[in-house]
Amino acid sequence: MRVYLPTCTDLEAHKVFGPVTDFVMETKDRENLHRFVRTNLGIVDISNNDMPESVILRAKTRAAKFNILKLRDEQFQAFKEDILEKDYQSIKTQFINDFVEDPQAPVIVNQKPVPLDIFLRSCLKEALKFKLNDHYNIYSFFHLNHTHGWRFWELEENAWAKSILESPRKGEIKIEKLEQTFSSRLMDQLWSA
């Protein structure tokens, strides 16, 4: 961040700062602090003695209006959404590499073509609803929807899955239980055939 922030374009600064007013962090030698503030001149380190006094004064005046050490709800939400979006993109890439031959082609789900991103975003929303909120659980949930049908827990033959998903168990336990049950049901079908 010490290196990146001063190099931000206006668009990047807007994205990085969002509702945040200041970023405070240790200097490389850990002896002092940097305090980065977004101004109309770009991102300024107001603790940097090489900055013109007028720039530092304007930035300090603006920063003084805010309580910089308290993380407001909207700041926390912005960070949470940004982290979730980055994780989604990573999971999506992994899922495509593992299961999708043509990322431009729709996914066939429940006998209907669905654009891949709509399918995966819907799966993400549902995963979060069921409190499956880490990388492994979301990826596994995407795979379960892809393998057993979109919204598989609503299918009559999978009615048991809804109670697992809605249970208060941890996400990884829910995923493990779903995978075990699907595996044992498949083995039962093979033995009875």
N, C-alpha and C positions, 0 to 999 in steps of 0.2 A: 504493500500500500504506500509506503514511503516513496518508492520509485514511481509507482503507477499514477497516483493522484495528481502530481504536478503535470503529467503528460496528457491528461484527459482532454478530449474535445468537449465542446459545450453539450453535445448530445450524450456523450459518455458521462460527463459530470452530472447531468440531469438524472440519468439512470442510476448512477452509483449513489448519489446523495438522496434522491427522492425527498422525503420529508425531513431527513437528517440535516442539522445545521452545521455541525462540526465533527471532524474525526480527530481524536487525540490518541497519539501513540508514542512509544519510546523512540528515541533516536537510535541509530545503529549501535552506538557505544553504550546505550542504556543509561547515560548520565543526565539526559535532558528529555524534554517532550516536544514533539511536533504537534501543532494544532492547525489542521487544514480546514479552511473555510471557503465556501463557494461564493464568489463575488462576480460582478459584471466584467471583471478583468480575467476571469477564469478561477481556478482553484489556487488559493494563496496559503502558504504556510506562515501564519501570523507570528510564529515564534522565530522565524528566520530573520536574523539581523541584517541581511543583505537587501531586504525589501525596502522600497521607498516608504518613508514614515507616513505619507498621506494614504497609501494603500493599506498599510497595517492599521492605521487609525480608523479608516472606514470599515474594515473587516471586524475590528474589535468592537466598534460601536454596534454593528449589526449583531454580532455574536452575543454581546452583553444582554440583548433583549430576551434571550432564551436561556433556560436552565440546561446547560450542555451535558450534565452528568446523569440526567434522568431519561431513560428510554421510554418514550411515549408509546401508547398502544398502537398508533398508526405506524410508528417506526418499526416496532416489533413485527407487525403484520407484513410490512413491506419486505423485511428481511426474510420472514418465513415464506412468503410467496416466491421471492427470488430463489431461495434455496430449493423449494419444491419444484420450481420450473427447471432449474438446472438438473435436479435429480430425475425429473420426468424425461428430459432430453437424453440423459445418460441411459436410463432404462429403455427408452424407445430405441435408441441405437443398438443396445445389446439385444433386444427382442428382434429387431429387424435382422441383425447379423445371424441370430440363432434360428429363426423360423420363417422369414419372409424372403422369397426368391426375388420378387419385383416390388420394391417399396412404392412405386407409382401405381401399381394395380390395386384395386379394392380387395379387401379381405372378404372371403365368403363366410358369413356368419348366419347361422340358422337359415340356410338356403338363400340368403340375400347378399348382394354385393354392398359393402360398406367401406367408405374411404378409411384408410389405415389410421390417420390421425384422429378421426371422429371415434373410431372403435377404441383406440388407446386412451384418448381423453375421457371417454365415458367410463372405461375400466378404471382409470385413475380416480375419478370422482366417486365411483362406487367403492373402490378400495379404501379411500379415506373415510367414507361413511361407515364402513365396517371396522374402522380403526386399524387398518393394515397400512401403517404409515412409515415403513422403512424400505430401503431399496430392495432387499431380498423379497419381502412380503408382497410389494407391489408388482415386481417382476413375475413372481410365482402366480399372483392373481391374474395378470395378463395372460399367462400361459394357460391357466385353468379355463379362462373364458374362451381362449382360442381353441383349445382341445375339446372341451366339453360343451361348448355353445355359449354364446353371449348371454349373460345373465342366467347362467346354468342353474342357479338355485331356485329359479322360478319355473323350471321345467318339472312336470309332474313326477318323473322318475328320480329327480334329484331334490325332492322336497326336504329331505333330511339335511341338506347342505345349508339351508337358511338358518336353522337353529345353531349350527356351528358358527356361521358368520356373525350372528347376532349375540353370541355368547360373550361374557365378560373376559374370556381367556386372552392371553397375549397373542399378538398377531402371528408370530412364528408357530405357536401351538395350533392355532386355527388352520393355518396352511398345511401343517404336517398332518393334522387330522383329516382334512379334505383329501389330500393326496393319498393317504393310507386307505381311506374308505373307497375312493375311486379305484385304487389298485385291487383291493379285495373284491369289490363288485365285479371287476373285469375278470379276475381269477375264477370267481364263482360262475360267471357266464361261460368261460372256457371249459371248466370241468363239467358243466351240465350239457354242453354241446356234443 
